[in-house]
Amino acid sequence: MQGTVATYDPATRTGTLLLDDGSTVAFPAAAFDASGLRLLRLGQRVRLEHDTGGTLVRITLPTFR
C-alpha cells in the first residue's frame, strides 16, 4: 500500500499519510524509526508495511524493499 506524506513532525517522528482513497492514516515514531529514513517531506510518496494484525510497522520509500 502507498500513500503521500500529509504531515510530519521531526521532533516526535510522527505524522499522517494520505492514502490513495482519500483516507488518512497516522503513523507512530516506531514505524518511522523502522524505516531507516532520516526525514520525510510533505508530498513525498511512501510505502506502508503492516503486520498480520494490521498495525502500521514501517514506512519506506516505494523504491526500497
PDB file of N, CA, C, O and CB in Angstrom:
ATOM      1  N   MET A   1       0.848  -1.162   0.000  1.00  0.00           N
ATOM      2  CA  MET A   1       0.000   0.000   0.000  1.00  0.00           C
ATOM      3  C   MET A   1       0.898   1.230   0.000  1.00  0.00           C
ATOM      4  O   MET A   1       1.953   1.242   0.634  1.00  0.00           O
ATOM      5  CB  MET A   1      -0.967  -0.005   1.216  1.00  0.00           C
ATOM      6  N   GLN A   2       0.468   2.263  -0.717  1.00  0.00           N
ATOM      7  CA  GLN A   2       1.236   3.503  -0.780  1.00  0.00           C
ATOM      8  C   GLN A   2       0.383   4.676  -0.342  1.00  0.00           C
ATOM      9  O   GLN A   2      -0.847   4.619  -0.356  1.00  0.00           O
ATOM     10  CB  GLN A   2       1.774   3.737  -2.194  1.00  0.00           C
ATOM     11  N   GLY A   3       1.068   5.743   0.048  1.00  0.00           N
ATOM     12  CA  GLY A   3       0.386   6.964   0.439  1.00  0.00           C
ATOM     13  C   GLY A   3       1.312   8.149   0.250  1.00  0.00           C
ATOM     14  O   GLY A   3       2.449   8.004  -0.199  1.00  0.00           O
ATOM     15  N   THR A   4       0.809   9.322   0.600  1.00  0.00           N
ATOM     16  CA  THR A   4       1.549  10.570   0.469  1.00  0.00           C
ATOM     17  C   THR A   4       1.663  11.212   1.845  1.00  0.00           C
ATOM     18  O   THR A   4       0.691  11.233   2.600  1.00  0.00           O
ATOM     19  CB  THR A   4       0.858  11.533  -0.543  1.00  0.00           C
ATOM     20  N   VAL A   5       2.831  11.732   2.175  1.00  0.00           N
ATOM     21  CA  VAL A   5       3.037  12.371   3.470  1.00  0.00           C
ATOM     22  C   VAL A   5       2.198  13.646   3.526  1.00  0.00           C
ATOM     23  O   VAL A   5       2.378  14.555   2.715  1.00  0.00           O
ATOM     24  CB  VAL A   5       4.550  12.686   3.708  1.00  0.00           C
ATOM     25  N   ALA A   6       1.279  13.703   4.491  1.00  0.00           N
ATOM     26  CA  ALA A   6       0.431  14.878   4.680  1.00  0.00           C
ATOM     27  C   ALA A   6       0.998  15.780   5.771  1.00  0.00           C
ATOM     28  O   ALA A   6       1.009  17.002   5.625  1.00  0.00           O
ATOM     29  CB  ALA A   6      -1.005  14.456   5.032  1.00  0.00           C
ATOM     30  N   THR A   7       1.468  15.181   6.865  1.00  0.00           N
ATOM     31  CA  THR A   7       2.117  15.934   7.945  1.00  0.00           C
ATOM     32  C   THR A   7       3.281  15.108   8.461  1.00  0.00           C
ATOM     33  O   THR A   7       3.275  13.879   8.383  1.00  0.00           O
ATOM     34  CB  THR A   7       1.110  16.270   9.102  1.00  0.00           C
ATOM     35  N   TYR A   8       4.279  15.802   8.988  1.00  0.00           N
ATOM     36  CA  TYR A   8       5.415  15.125   9.600  1.00  0.00           C
ATOM     37  C   TYR A   8       6.034  16.060  10.624  1.00  0.00           C
ATOM     38  O   TYR A   8       6.326  17.215  10.312  1.00  0.00           O
ATOM     39  CB  TYR A   8       6.464  14.691   8.530  1.00  0.00           C
ATOM     40  N   ASP A   9       6.238  15.575  11.842  1.00  0.00           N
ATOM     41  CA  ASP A   9       6.869  16.343  12.908  1.00  0.00           C
ATOM     42  C   ASP A   9       8.222  15.702  13.220  1.00  0.00           C
ATOM     43  O   ASP A   9       8.272  14.632  13.826  1.00  0.00           O
ATOM     44  CB  ASP A   9       5.958  16.400  14.185  1.00  0.00           C
ATOM     45  N   PRO A  10       9.317  16.348  12.812  1.00  0.00           N
ATOM     46  CA  PRO A  10      10.637  15.743  13.033  1.00  0.00           C
ATOM     47  C   PRO A  10      10.996  15.616  14.515  1.00  0.00           C
ATOM     48  O   PRO A  10      11.825  14.777  14.869  1.00  0.00           O
ATOM     49  CB  PRO A  10      11.698  16.561  12.327  1.00  0.00           C
ATOM     50  N   ALA A  11      10.403  16.417  15.374  1.00  0.00           N
ATOM     51  CA  ALA A  11      10.707  16.332  16.803  1.00  0.00           C
ATOM     52  C   ALA A  11      10.160  15.041  17.416  1.00  0.00           C
ATOM     53  O   ALA A  11      10.815  14.414  18.248  1.00  0.00           O
ATOM     54  CB  ALA A  11      10.130  17.546  17.538  1.00  0.00           C
ATOM     55  N   THR A  12       8.956  14.652  16.996  1.00  0.00           N
ATOM     56  CA  THR A  12       8.343  13.437  17.538  1.00  0.00           C
ATOM     57  C   THR A  12       8.458  12.246  16.593  1.00  0.00           C
ATOM     58  O   THR A  12       8.189  11.110  16.984  1.00  0.00           O
ATOM     59  CB  THR A  12       6.887  13.692  17.849  1.00  0.00           C
ATOM     60  N   ARG A  13       8.863  12.510  15.330  1.00  0.00           N
ATOM     61  CA  ARG A  13       8.991  11.488  14.280  1.00  0.00           C
ATOM     62  C   ARG A  13       7.650  10.816  13.980  1.00  0.00           C
ATOM     63  O   ARG A  13       7.611   9.634  13.638  1.00  0.00           O
ATOM     64  CB  ARG A  13      10.021  10.428  14.696  1.00  0.00           C
ATOM     65  N   THR A  14       6.564  11.558  14.104  1.00  0.00           N
ATOM     66  CA  THR A  14       5.219  11.068  13.820  1.00  0.00           C
ATOM     67  C   THR A  14       4.590  11.943  12.750  1.00  0.00           C
ATOM     68  O   THR A  14       5.101  13.015  12.426  1.00  0.00           O
ATOM     69  CB  THR A  14       4.345  11.050  15.102  1.00  0.00           C
ATOM     70  N   GLY A  15       3.471  11.471  12.203  1.00  0.00           N
ATOM     71  CA  GLY A  15       2.774  12.270  11.206  1.00  0.00           C
ATOM     72  C   GLY A  15       1.570  11.536  10.673  1.00  0.00           C
ATOM     73  O   GLY A  15       1.113  10.548  11.248  1.00  0.00           O
ATOM     74  N   THR A  16       1.056  12.042   9.547  1.00  0.00           N
ATOM     75  CA  THR A  16      -0.086  11.409   8.904  1.00  0.00           C
ATOM     76  C   THR A  16       0.202  11.223   7.425  1.00  0.00           C
ATOM     77  O   THR A  16       0.969  11.965   6.812  1.00  0.00           O
ATOM     78  CB  THR A  16      -1.366  12.242   9.108  1.00  0.00           C
ATOM     79  N   LEU A  17      -0.446  10.197   6.875  1.00  0.00           N
ATOM     80  CA  LEU A  17      -0.307   9.879   5.461  1.00  0.00           C
ATOM     81  C   LEU A  17      -1.683   9.945   4.821  1.00  0.00           C
ATOM     82  O   LEU A  17      -2.676   9.548   5.431  1.00  0.00           O
ATOM     83  CB  LEU A  17       0.341   8.477   5.254  1.00  0.00           C
ATOM     84  N   LEU A  18      -1.745  10.436   3.612  1.00  0.00           N
ATOM     85  CA  LEU A  18      -2.971  10.468   2.829  1.00  0.00           C
ATOM     86  C   LEU A  18      -2.927   9.302   1.853  1.00  0.00           C
ATOM     87  O   LEU A  18      -2.059   9.231   0.983  1.00  0.00           O
ATOM     88  CB  LEU A  18      -3.141  11.835   2.079  1.00  0.00           C
ATOM     89  N   LEU A  19      -3.882   8.386   2.014  1.00  0.00           N
ATOM     90  CA  LEU A  19      -3.928   7.220   1.135  1.00  0.00           C
ATOM     91  C   LEU A  19      -4.604   7.577  -0.178  1.00  0.00           C
ATOM     92  O   LEU A  19      -5.254   8.617  -0.286  1.00  0.00           O
ATOM     93  CB  LEU A  19      -4.663   6.053   1.814  1.00  0.00           C
ATOM     94  N   ASP A  20      -4.453   6.723  -1.166  1.00  0.00           N
ATOM     95  CA  ASP A  20      -4.998   6.993  -2.494  1.00  0.00           C
ATOM     96  C   ASP A  20      -6.523   7.070  -2.506  1.00  0.00           C
ATOM     97  O   ASP A  20      -7.104   7.692  -3.396  1.00  0.00           O
ATOM     98  CB  ASP A  20      -4.540   5.927  -3.458  1.00  0.00           C
ATOM     99  N   ASP A  21      -7.177   6.441  -1.525  1.00  0.00           N
ATOM    100  CA  ASP A  21      -8.640   6.505  -1.459  1.00  0.00           C
ATOM    101  C   ASP A  21      -9.142   7.748  -0.725  1.00  0.00           C
ATOM    102  O   ASP A  21     -10.349   7.919  -0.552  1.00  0.00           O
ATOM    103  CB  ASP A  21      -9.180   5.262  -0.779  1.00  0.00           C
ATOM    104  N   GLY A  22      -8.220   8.622  -0.288  1.00  0.00           N
ATOM    105  CA  GLY A  22      -8.588   9.867   0.379  1.00  0.00           C
ATOM    106  C   GLY A  22      -8.604   9.776   1.896  1.00  0.00           C
ATOM    107  O   GLY A  22      -8.767  10.794   2.569  1.00  0.00           O
ATOM    108  N   SER A  23      -8.440   8.588   2.445  1.00  0.00           N
ATOM    109  CA  SER A  23      -8.424   8.456   3.906  1.00  0.00           C
ATOM    110  C   SER A  23      -7.035   8.800   4.451  1.00  0.00           C
ATOM    111  O   SER A  23      -6.040   8.758   3.727  1.00  0.00           O
ATOM    112  CB  SER A  23      -8.831   7.018   4.331  1.00  0.00           C
ATOM    113  N   THR A  24      -6.991   9.138   5.729  1.00  0.00           N
ATOM    114  CA  THR A  24      -5.715   9.455   6.361  1.00  0.00           C
ATOM    115  C   THR A  24      -5.360   8.387   7.383  1.00  0.00           C
ATOM    116  O   THR A  24      -6.229   7.772   8.001  1.00  0.00           O
ATOM    117  CB  THR A  24      -5.765  10.843   7.027  1.00  0.00           C
ATOM    118  N   VAL A  25      -4.061   8.184   7.542  1.00  0.00           N
ATOM    119  CA  VAL A  25      -3.535   7.216   8.499  1.00  0.00           C
ATOM    120  C   VAL A  25      -2.425   7.905   9.285  1.00  0.00           C
ATOM    121  O   VAL A  25      -1.513   8.491   8.700  1.00  0.00           O
ATOM    122  CB  VAL A  25      -3.010   5.914   7.780  1.00  0.00           C
ATOM    123  N   ALA A  26      -2.506   7.832  10.605  1.00  0.00           N
ATOM    124  CA  ALA A  26      -1.432   8.355  11.446  1.00  0.00           C
ATOM    125  C   ALA A  26      -0.355   7.291  11.574  1.00  0.00           C
ATOM    126  O   ALA A  26      -0.651   6.097  11.623  1.00  0.00           O
ATOM    127  CB  ALA A  26      -1.966   8.780  12.849  1.00  0.00           C
ATOM    128  N   PHE A  27       0.903   7.731  11.627  1.00  0.00           N
ATOM    129  CA  PHE A  27       1.969   6.760  11.840  1.00  0.00           C
ATOM    130  C   PHE A  27       2.745   7.120  13.105  1.00  0.00           C
ATOM    131  O   PHE A  27       3.017   8.291  13.370  1.00  0.00           O
ATOM    132  CB  PHE A  27       2.916   6.705  10.616  1.00  0.00           C
ATOM    133  N   PRO A  28       3.096   6.092  13.882  1.00  0.00           N
ATOM    134  CA  PRO A  28       3.838   6.312  15.125  1.00  0.00           C
ATOM    135  C   PRO A  28       5.341   6.436  14.859  1.00  0.00           C
ATOM    136  O   PRO A  28       5.826   6.110  13.776  1.00  0.00           O
ATOM    137  CB  PRO A  28       3.571   5.165  16.114  1.00  0.00           C
ATOM    138  N   ALA A  29       6.050   6.907  15.857  1.00  0.00           N
ATOM    139  CA  ALA A  29       7.500   7.049  15.741  1.00  0.00           C
ATOM    140  C   ALA A  29       8.170   5.705  15.452  1.00  0.00           C
ATOM    141  O   ALA A  29       9.161   5.651  14.724  1.00  0.00           O
ATOM    142  CB  ALA A  29       8.076   7.658  17.023  1.00  0.00           C
ATOM    143  N   ALA A  30       7.640   4.632  16.012  1.00  0.00           N
ATOM    144  CA  ALA A  30       8.240   3.307  15.796  1.00  0.00           C
ATOM    145  C   ALA A  30       8.227   2.925  14.318  1.00  0.00           C
ATOM    146  O   ALA A  30       9.184   2.321  13.834  1.00  0.00           O
ATOM    147  CB  ALA A  30       7.496   2.242  16.617  1.00  0.00           C
ATOM    148  N   ALA A  31       7.168   3.262  13.596  1.00  0.00           N
ATOM    149  CA  ALA A  31       7.093   2.942  12.168  1.00  0.00           C
ATOM    150  C   ALA A  31       8.100   3.772  11.377  1.00  0.00           C
ATOM    151  O   ALA A  31       8.701   3.278  10.423  1.00  0.00           O
ATOM    152  CB  ALA A  31       5.667   3.185  11.634  1.00  0.00           C
ATOM    153  N   PHE A  32       8.283   5.024  11.771  1.00  0.00           N
ATOM    154  CA  PHE A  32       9.288   5.849  11.103  1.00  0.00           C
ATOM    155  C   PHE A  32      10.687   5.346  11.441  1.00  0.00           C
ATOM    156  O   PHE A  32      11.531   5.240  10.551  1.00  0.00           O
ATOM    157  CB  PHE A  32       9.136   7.331  11.509  1.00  0.00           C
ATOM    158  N   ASP A  33      10.947   5.034  12.709  1.00  0.00           N
ATOM    159  CA  ASP A  33      12.268   4.561  13.127  1.00  0.00           C
ATOM    160  C   ASP A  33      12.651   3.271  12.413  1.00  0.00           C
ATOM    161  O   ASP A  33      13.823   3.066  12.099  1.00  0.00           O
ATOM    162  CB  ASP A  33      12.301   4.347  14.638  1.00  0.00           C
ATOM    163  N   ALA A  34      11.688   2.406  12.154  1.00  0.00           N
ATOM    164  CA  ALA A  34      11.953   1.137  11.472  1.00  0.00           C
ATOM    165  C   ALA A  34      12.306   1.339  10.005  1.00  0.00           C
ATOM    166  O   ALA A  34      12.832   0.431   9.361  1.00  0.00           O
ATOM    167  CB  ALA A  34      10.747   0.221  11.586  1.00  0.00           C
ATOM    168  N   SER A  35      12.023   2.517   9.476  1.00  0.00           N
ATOM    169  CA  SER A  35      12.251   2.770   8.054  1.00  0.00           C
ATOM    170  C   SER A  35      13.715   2.965   7.699  1.00  0.00           C
ATOM    171  O   SER A  35      14.126   2.668   6.577  1.00  0.00           O
ATOM    172  CB  SER A  35      11.480   3.975   7.628  1.00  0.00           C
ATOM    173  N   GLY A  36      14.504   3.460   8.643  1.00  0.00           N
ATOM    174  CA  GLY A  36      15.888   3.785   8.342  1.00  0.00           C
ATOM    175  C   GLY A  36      16.041   5.145   7.670  1.00  0.00           C
ATOM    176  O   GLY A  36      17.156   5.555   7.345  1.00  0.00           O
ATOM    177  N   LEU A  37      14.929   5.846   7.459  1.00  0.00           N
ATOM    178  CA  LEU A  37      14.974   7.177   6.846  1.00  0.00           C
ATOM    179  C   LEU A  37      15.358   8.220   7.890  1.00  0.00           C
ATOM    180  O   LEU A  37      15.167   8.015   9.089  1.00  0.00           O
ATOM    181  CB  LEU A  37      13.610   7.533   6.203  1.00  0.00           C
ATOM    182  N   ARG A  38      15.900   9.337   7.422  1.00  0.00           N
ATOM    183  CA  ARG A  38      16.261  10.414   8.342  1.00  0.00           C
ATOM    184  C   ARG A  38      15.190  11.482   8.418  1.00  0.00           C
ATOM    185  O   ARG A  38      15.082  12.169   9.434  1.00  0.00           O
ATOM    186  CB  ARG A  38      17.570  11.038   7.927  1.00  0.00           C
ATOM    187  N   LEU A  39      14.391  11.642   7.367  1.00  0.00           N
ATOM    188  CA  LEU A  39      13.331  12.640   7.368  1.00  0.00           C
ATOM    189  C   LEU A  39      12.323  12.321   6.285  1.00  0.00           C
ATOM    190  O   LEU A  39      12.572  11.495   5.407  1.00  0.00           O
ATOM    191  CB  LEU A  39      13.903  14.049   7.170  1.00  0.00           C
ATOM    192  N   LEU A  40      11.190  12.983   6.359  1.00  0.00           N
ATOM    193  CA  LEU A  40      10.162  12.892   5.321  1.00  0.00           C
ATOM    194  C   LEU A  40       9.815  14.305   4.883  1.00  0.00           C
ATOM    195  O   LEU A  40       9.922  15.249   5.666  1.00  0.00           O
ATOM    196  CB  LEU A  40       8.889  12.129   5.832  1.00  0.00           C
ATOM    197  N   ARG A  41       9.404  14.444   3.647  1.00  0.00           N
ATOM    198  CA  ARG A  41       8.969  15.739   3.116  1.00  0.00           C
ATOM    199  C   ARG A  41       7.483  15.667   2.804  1.00  0.00           C
ATOM    200  O   ARG A  41       6.984  14.627   2.375  1.00  0.00           O
ATOM    201  CB  ARG A  41       9.781  16.133   1.844  1.00  0.00           C
ATOM    202  N   LEU A  42       6.782  16.765   3.020  1.00  0.00           N
ATOM    203  CA  LEU A  42       5.365  16.822   2.672  1.00  0.00           C
ATOM    204  C   LEU A  42       5.203  16.542   1.184  1.00  0.00           C
ATOM    205  O   LEU A  42       5.947  17.079   0.364  1.00  0.00           O
ATOM    206  CB  LEU A  42       4.754  18.201   3.042  1.00  0.00           C
ATOM    207  N   GLY A  43       4.241  15.710   0.838  1.00  0.00           N
ATOM    208  CA  GLY A  43       4.005  15.354  -0.552  1.00  0.00           C
ATOM    209  C   GLY A  43       4.807  14.168  -1.043  1.00  0.00           C
ATOM    210  O   GLY A  43       4.601  13.704  -2.164  1.00  0.00           O
ATOM    211  N   GLN A  44       5.713  13.674  -0.228  1.00  0.00           N
ATOM    212  CA  GLN A  44       6.556  12.543  -0.624  1.00  0.00           C
ATOM    213  C   GLN A  44       5.734  11.246  -0.623  1.00  0.00           C
ATOM    214  O   GLN A  44       4.942  11.010   0.289  1.00  0.00           O
ATOM    215  CB  GLN A  44       7.779  12.412   0.330  1.00  0.00           C
ATOM    216  N   ARG A  45       5.924  10.418  -1.638  1.00  0.00           N
ATOM    217  CA  ARG A  45       5.252   9.117  -1.712  1.00  0.00           C
ATOM    218  C   ARG A  45       6.015   8.115  -0.856  1.00  0.00           C
ATOM    219  O   ARG A  45       7.245   8.065  -0.879  1.00  0.00           O
ATOM    220  CB  ARG A  45       5.150   8.617  -3.189  1.00  0.00           C
ATOM    221  N   VAL A  46       5.270   7.324  -0.106  1.00  0.00           N
ATOM    222  CA  VAL A  46       5.868   6.302   0.739  1.00  0.00           C
ATOM    223  C   VAL A  46       5.074   5.007   0.615  1.00  0.00           C
ATOM    224  O   VAL A  46       3.918   5.000   0.191  1.00  0.00           O
ATOM    225  CB  VAL A  46       5.926   6.768   2.210  1.00  0.00           C
ATOM    226  N   ARG A  47       5.724   3.918   0.995  1.00  0.00           N
ATOM    227  CA  ARG A  47       5.086   2.604   1.018  1.00  0.00           C
ATOM    228  C   ARG A  47       4.857   2.236   2.477  1.00  0.00           C
ATOM    229  O   ARG A  47       5.742   2.426   3.311  1.00  0.00           O
ATOM    230  CB  ARG A  47       5.958   1.517   0.281  1.00  0.00           C
ATOM    231  N   LEU A  48       3.681   1.715   2.788  1.00  0.00           N
ATOM    232  CA  LEU A  48       3.314   1.346   4.150  1.00  0.00           C
ATOM    233  C   LEU A  48       3.399  -0.158   4.303  1.00  0.00           C
ATOM    234  O   LEU A  48       2.933  -0.904   3.441  1.00  0.00           O
ATOM    235  CB  LEU A  48       1.899   1.850   4.501  1.00  0.00           C
ATOM    236  N   GLU A  49       3.993  -0.605   5.397  1.00  0.00           N
ATOM    237  CA  GLU A  49       4.061  -2.028   5.701  1.00  0.00           C
ATOM    238  C   GLU A  49       3.320  -2.273   7.002  1.00  0.00           C
ATOM    239  O   GLU A  49       3.555  -1.595   8.002  1.00  0.00           O
ATOM    240  CB  GLU A  49       5.536  -2.522   5.795  1.00  0.00           C
ATOM    241  N   HIS A  50       2.417  -3.256   6.979  1.00  0.00           N
ATOM    242  CA  HIS A  50       1.616  -3.610   8.149  1.00  0.00           C
ATOM    243  C   HIS A  50       1.979  -5.018   8.615  1.00  0.00           C
ATOM    244  O   HIS A  50       2.424  -5.854   7.829  1.00  0.00           O
ATOM    245  CB  HIS A  50       0.100  -3.514   7.830  1.00  0.00           C
ATOM    246  N   ASP A  51       1.778  -5.262   9.917  1.00  0.00           N
ATOM    247  CA  ASP A  51       1.957  -6.625  10.417  1.00  0.00           C
ATOM    248  C   ASP A  51       0.670  -7.412  10.175  1.00  0.00           C
ATOM    249  O   ASP A  51      -0.286  -6.880   9.612  1.00  0.00           O
ATOM    250  CB  ASP A  51       2.332  -6.623  11.936  1.00  0.00           C
ATOM    251  N   THR A  52       0.644  -8.654  10.590  1.00  0.00           N
ATOM    252  CA  THR A  52      -0.521  -9.503  10.335  1.00  0.00           C
ATOM    253  C   THR A  52      -1.771  -9.006  11.047  1.00  0.00           C
ATOM    254  O   THR A  52      -2.887  -9.337  10.646  1.00  0.00           O
ATOM    255  CB  THR A  52      -0.228 -10.923  10.760  1.00  0.00           C
ATOM    256  N   GLY A  53      -1.593  -8.210  12.106  1.00  0.00           N
ATOM    257  CA  GLY A  53      -2.734  -7.647  12.820  1.00  0.00           C
ATOM    258  C   GLY A  53      -3.226  -6.340  12.238  1.00  0.00           C
ATOM    259  O   GLY A  53      -4.207  -5.776  12.723  1.00  0.00           O
ATOM    260  N   GLY A  54      -2.550  -5.841  11.188  1.00  0.00           N
ATOM    261  CA  GLY A  54      -2.968  -4.602  10.544  1.00  0.00           C
ATOM    262  C   GLY A  54      -2.317  -3.349  11.097  1.00  0.00           C
ATOM    263  O   GLY A  54      -2.648  -2.244  10.667  1.00  0.00           O
ATOM    264  N   THR A  55      -1.391  -3.496  12.047  1.00  0.00           N
ATOM    265  CA  THR A  55      -0.700  -2.342  12.624  1.00  0.00           C
ATOM    266  C   THR A  55       0.390  -1.864  11.673  1.00  0.00           C
ATOM    267  O   THR A  55       1.159  -2.668  11.146  1.00  0.00           O
ATOM    268  CB  THR A  55      -0.096  -2.694  14.005  1.00  0.00           C
ATOM    269  N   LEU A  56       0.452  -0.555  11.457  1.00  0.00           N
ATOM    270  CA  LEU A  56       1.484   0.034  10.611  1.00  0.00           C
ATOM    271  C   LEU A  56       2.820  -0.094  11.335  1.00  0.00           C
ATOM    272  O   LEU A  56       2.997   0.463  12.418  1.00  0.00           O
ATOM    273  CB  LEU A  56       1.164   1.532  10.276  1.00  0.00           C
ATOM    274  N   VAL A  57       3.758  -0.828  10.739  1.00  0.00           N
ATOM    275  CA  VAL A  57       5.027  -1.107  11.414  1.00  0.00           C
ATOM    276  C   VAL A  57       6.238  -0.471  10.734  1.00  0.00           C
ATOM    277  O   VAL A  57       7.303  -0.374  11.344  1.00  0.00           O
ATOM    278  CB  VAL A  57       5.231  -2.587  11.498  1.00  0.00           C
ATOM    279  N   ARG A  58       6.094  -0.038   9.486  1.00  0.00           N
ATOM    280  CA  ARG A  58       7.247   0.516   8.775  1.00  0.00           C
ATOM    281  C   ARG A  58       6.789   1.367   7.607  1.00  0.00           C
ATOM    282  O   ARG A  58       5.811   1.052   6.929  1.00  0.00           O
ATOM    283  CB  ARG A  58       8.174  -0.603   8.284  1.00  0.00           C
ATOM    284  N   ILE A  59       7.515   2.448   7.389  1.00  0.00           N
ATOM    285  CA  ILE A  59       7.286   3.329   6.245  1.00  0.00           C
ATOM    286  C   ILE A  59       8.577   3.365   5.452  1.00  0.00           C
ATOM    287  O   ILE A  59       9.639   3.625   6.017  1.00  0.00           O
ATOM    288  CB  ILE A  59       6.840   4.777   6.693  1.00  0.00           C
ATOM    289  N   THR A  60       8.510   3.112   4.166  1.00  0.00           N
ATOM    290  CA  THR A  60       9.714   3.163   3.334  1.00  0.00           C
ATOM    291  C   THR A  60       9.403   3.931   2.049  1.00  0.00           C
ATOM    292  O   THR A  60       8.251   4.251   1.755  1.00  0.00           O
ATOM    293  CB  THR A  60      10.231   1.723   3.008  1.00  0.00           C
ATOM    294  N   LEU A  61      10.430   4.208   1.318  1.00  0.00           N
ATOM    295  CA  LEU A  61      10.229   4.801   0.000  1.00  0.00           C
ATOM    296  C   LEU A  61       9.778   3.702  -0.950  1.00  0.00           C
ATOM    297  O   LEU A  61      10.179   2.550  -0.783  1.00  0.00           O
ATOM    298  CB  LEU A  61      11.530   5.497  -0.520  1.00  0.00           C
ATOM    299  N   PRO A  62       8.960   4.024  -1.935  1.00  0.00           N
ATOM    300  CA  PRO A  62       8.433   2.982  -2.839  1.00  0.00           C
ATOM    301  C   PRO A  62       9.521   2.184  -3.559  1.00  0.00           C
ATOM    302  O   PRO A  62       9.282   1.046  -3.962  1.00  0.00           O
ATOM    303  CB  PRO A  62       7.530   3.616  -3.869  1.00  0.00           C
ATOM    304  N   THR A  63      10.695   2.757  -3.723  1.00  0.00           N
ATOM    305  CA  THR A  63      11.764   2.062  -4.439  1.00  0.00           C
ATOM    306  C   THR A  63      12.587   1.168  -3.536  1.00  0.00           C
ATOM    307  O   THR A  63      13.372   0.361  -4.034  1.00  0.00           O
ATOM    308  CB  THR A  63      12.666   3.058  -5.110  1.00  0.00           C
ATOM    309  N   PHE A  64      12.434   1.284  -2.198  1.00  0.00           N
ATOM    310  CA  PHE A  64      13.181   0.459  -1.239  1.00  0.00           C
ATOM    311  C   PHE A  64      12.371  -0.780  -0.884  1.00  0.00           C
ATOM    312  O   PHE A  64      11.140  -0.744  -0.890  1.00  0.00           O
ATOM    313  CB  PHE A  64      13.522   1.268   0.041  1.00  0.00           C
ATOM    314  N   ARG A  65      13.047  -1.860  -0.578  1.00  0.00           N
ATOM    315  CA  ARG A  65      12.366  -3.077  -0.126  1.00  0.00           C
ATOM    316  C   ARG A  65      12.870  -3.435   1.212  1.00  0.00           C
ATOM    317  O   ARG A  65      12.435  -4.431   1.790  1.00  0.00           O
ATOM    318  CB  ARG A  65      12.561  -4.239  -1.092  1.00  0.00           C
TER     319      ARG A  65
END
